[in-house]
Amino acid sequence: MSLREALAGGGGLLLLLLTLVEIAPIKVNPWSALAKALGRAINADVLKELGAVKQGLADHIRMDDERNADEHRARILRFNNELLRDIPHTKEEFIDILADIDYYERYCDEHKGYKNNRASHAIANISRVYDDRLREHDFLASSSNERDTEDTLDT
């Protein structure tokens, strides 16, 4: 092999290498791409397990969120049951249950697949009773009577 053949062959190889290294204006590093491909091949099992762990975590979070919404719904239904049995409540208790209702309704709005038909009538009844109590000023007196009177003075 002569020097001329080596330069001609090497020049073609050099041109190909320069094309791979820099495609104007995007710079490509062939060694990084090769290392990345090799890393993915070596870590394929780890990446597959990581994907499974991510899916398991997402499922766990979804179940935890549903359980939390179920607990809010249970408190709403229990409070409504107490209202139906004429058990009196303080204004603070109503405010607490209204916060539960806000959380529950927001969760239902954000998760259309979650079934809400069990609490909608209870929520409507709690809202109606709360409005009646506000209008009549007949909440059960709480231990913080000062707060009860402050709220009625503002209205």
N, C-alpha and C positions, 0 to 999 in steps of 0.2 A: 504494500500500500504506500503510495507516494504522499508527500506532504500536501500536494494539491488536492488529492482525493480526501484526505483527512480534513482539510479545511472546508471543502465543499460539503462533506457529510456533517461535519461539526457545525458549519454555518447554518445548515437546515435545522439541525437539532437546537442550536442557539436561538434561531428565529421562533421555533415552536415553543421553547421554554419562555422566551420573553413575551410571547402572546399569552401564555398561561399566567405569567406573573402579573402582567398589567394589561387590562383591557380598558382603554381610555374611556371615561375618567374613573371607572371602577377598578380598584386594586384588589386582586385576588392573590392570596398566598396559597400555592398548591400544597405546601407542607402542612398548613393548618387544616385544609380540607381533608388531606390524607389522614392526619392524626385524629380528626373528628370522626371520620368514617371508621377507623380502626377502633377508637374508643367506644363507639356505638356497637360495633360487632362484639367487642369483649364484654361490654356491660349490658347486653341485650336482656339477659335474665333479670338483672337488677332493675332495669327500666320497666320491664313487664310487671315485676312485683310492685314497683313504685306506683304504677298506674292502678293496680289493684288496691293498694293502700289508699290512694286518693279517692277512688270510687267508694271504698268502705267508709272512709271518713265522711264523704258527702252524704252517704246513706244514713250514717249515725247522726249527723247534724240535722238532717231532715226529720228523722224519727224523734229526736230530742225536741225540735221545734213543734212538731205535732203534739207531743206529750205535754209541752208547756201550754199550747193552745187548748188542749183537752182539760187541763187543770183550771184555766181561766173560765172555760165553759161550765165546768162543774161548779165553780164558785157562783157563777151567774145563776145557774139553775137552782142551787141551794138557796141563794138569797131570794129568788123569786118564790120558791116554795115557802119560805118563811113569811113573805108578804101575803101569800095566799092564805096562810094560817093565822093572819093578823098578829104576827109577832112584830112589835114596834122596833124601829131602828133610829139611830142618831143620824144627824146630817153627815158626820164624819164617815159613818159606815156607808151611806149612800155615795159619798164622794169616792171612797175606796172602790166600791163596786162599779161606779161609772168609769174609773180608770181601767178596771178589768175589762169592761165592755169596749172601751177605746182600743185596748191592745188586741182583744179578740176580733173585733171588726176589721182592724188594720191587717191582721194576719189573714183573715178570710179574703179580704180584697187582694192581697198579694199572692195568695195561693188558691187559685180558682178551683182546683181539684179537691180542696178540703170541704167536707160536708158541713153545712151550717144550718140545716133545717131544724135542728133540735133546739136552738137557742133564740131564734128570731122572735118568737112570741113572748118568751120570757123577757127579752131585752125591751120589747115594746111595753110590756106591763111595768117593768121597773121604771122606765122613763115616764110613763103616765103617773105612777104613784109618786115619784119624785116631784113632778110638776105640781101634783095636788098638794103635797106636803109643803112645797115652797109657797104656794098660793095661800094655804091655810095656816102656815107657820106652826105646824104641829108635829115637828120631829120629836123623837124621844130626847129628853135633855141628856147631854153628854157630861162627862166629868169636867170638861172645859167649858162651863157655861158662859164664860167671858167671850169665847170665840163664837158661840151660838148667837149671842146678842149683838156682837159686832157685825155678823153677817146679815142679820135682819135690819140693822140700822142703815146699812148701805143700800138696801133695796128700796 
